[in-house]
Amino acid sequence: MQFISKDIEQYVLDHTTPLPSHLEELVEFTFDNMDIPKMICGPIEGMLLQFLVWISGAHQVLELGTFTGFSSQMMAAALPTDGKITTCEISETNANTARHYYGKSEYGNKIDVRLGPALQTLDSLNGPFDLIFIDADKTNYPRYYQKAVDLLSPKGVIVIDNVLWGGRVLDPKDEDSIAIAQVNELVKNDSRVDHVLLPIRDGVMLIKHKSTK
Ligand SMILES: C[S@@+](CC[C@H](N)C(=O)[O-])C[C@H]1O[C@@H](n2cnc3c(N)ncnc32)[C@H](O)[C@@H]1O
């Protein structure tokens, strides 16, 4: 399901900072060579992630789901000099592709790819992380969320991608849709957090610890 018209999406794109040439190259490579290129979050959401890192002043970022490294590169560009991104990827091919393109970026040395199932990697991390971007396999989203809340710094933000899942969350039937609908309910009923679901691209949920005085 396309939530906004193609014309409006193009207009939004035309009024968003264009990608640097090495990321244009990465997007082109992804669409030419990967089986499911649309897994890439794209320039609009990528720029949103970059803004979130910038506004929050995040130093430590955790990403679940590297793919070809587009979103991690967008975030890395807004990190302070001592900032770091840890990104988890299960596919060695994807991890190697991402590393290759990190090598072409002046920010690539800030990104550390952890190869393996994200749930296992999460158990080996101490945190805290200032921004956690959840964008790996959908069936584990509820587990990723629970672990992410424990690893989040007091002023940190969790970003969950694809929370509308093409509209299928309205009537979830398959495993992925059910897991995404579940994580949305978990967040909604979690008294520890504040959250907003933005209808950007396939739905982006922002979550933070509840504000206290
Ligand atoms: C939607 S893509 C990530 C897109 C990336 N964040 C971007 O916007 O450029 C999801 C990625 O998660 C990886 N993945 C799937 N299951 C995983 C798991 N259990 N642990 C870690 N990574 C996993 C996939 O191989 C794929 O590369």
PDBQT file of the ligand as one rigid body, heavy atoms in Angstrom, charges set to zero:
ROOT
HETATM    1  C1  LIG A 301      15.170  -3.952   6.149  1.00  0.00    +0.000 C 
HETATM    2  S1  LIG A 301      16.806  -4.513   5.988  1.00  0.00    +0.000 S 
HETATM    3  C2  LIG A 301      17.732  -3.232   6.776  1.00  0.00    +0.000 C 
HETATM    4  C3  LIG A 301      17.794  -1.979   5.947  1.00  0.00    +0.000 C 
HETATM    5  C4  LIG A 301      18.768  -0.934   6.444  1.00  0.00    +0.000 C 
HETATM    6  N1  LIG A 301      18.481  -0.566   7.819  1.00  0.00    +0.000 N 
HETATM    7  C5  LIG A 301      18.674   0.284   5.558  1.00  0.00    +0.000 C 
HETATM    8  O1  LIG A 301      17.728   1.052   5.699  1.00  0.00    +0.000 OA
HETATM    9  O2  LIG A 301      19.538   0.476   4.699  1.00  0.00    +0.000 OA
HETATM   10  C6  LIG A 301      16.865  -5.820   7.145  1.00  0.00    +0.000 C 
HETATM   11  C7  LIG A 301      18.201  -6.492   7.304  1.00  0.00    +0.000 C 
HETATM   12  O3  LIG A 301      18.142  -7.304   8.487  1.00  0.00    +0.000 OA
HETATM   13  C8  LIG A 301      18.897  -8.473   8.257  1.00  0.00    +0.000 C 
HETATM   14  N2  LIG A 301      18.428  -9.507   9.187  1.00  0.00    +0.000 N 
HETATM   15  C9  LIG A 301      17.397 -10.372   9.032  1.00  0.00    +0.000 A 
HETATM   16  N3  LIG A 301      17.276 -11.161  10.118  1.00  0.00    +0.000 NA
HETATM   17  C10 LIG A 301      18.253 -10.787  10.979  1.00  0.00    +0.000 A 
HETATM   18  C11 LIG A 301      18.653 -11.223  12.270  1.00  0.00    +0.000 A 
HETATM   19  N4  LIG A 301      18.006 -12.203  12.906  1.00  0.00    +0.000 N 
HETATM   20  N5  LIG A 301      19.700 -10.631  12.840  1.00  0.00    +0.000 NA
HETATM   21  C12 LIG A 301      20.371  -9.610  12.208  1.00  0.00    +0.000 A 
HETATM   22  N6  LIG A 301      20.035  -9.161  10.992  1.00  0.00    +0.000 NA
HETATM   23  C13 LIG A 301      18.988  -9.728  10.389  1.00  0.00    +0.000 A 
HETATM   24  C14 LIG A 301      18.646  -8.812   6.796  1.00  0.00    +0.000 C 
HETATM   25  O4  LIG A 301      19.659  -9.655   6.288  1.00  0.00    +0.000 OA
HETATM   26  C15 LIG A 301      18.603  -7.421   6.158  1.00  0.00    +0.000 C 
HETATM   27  O5  LIG A 301      19.870  -7.067   5.667  1.00  0.00    +0.000 OA
ENDROOT
TORSDOF 0
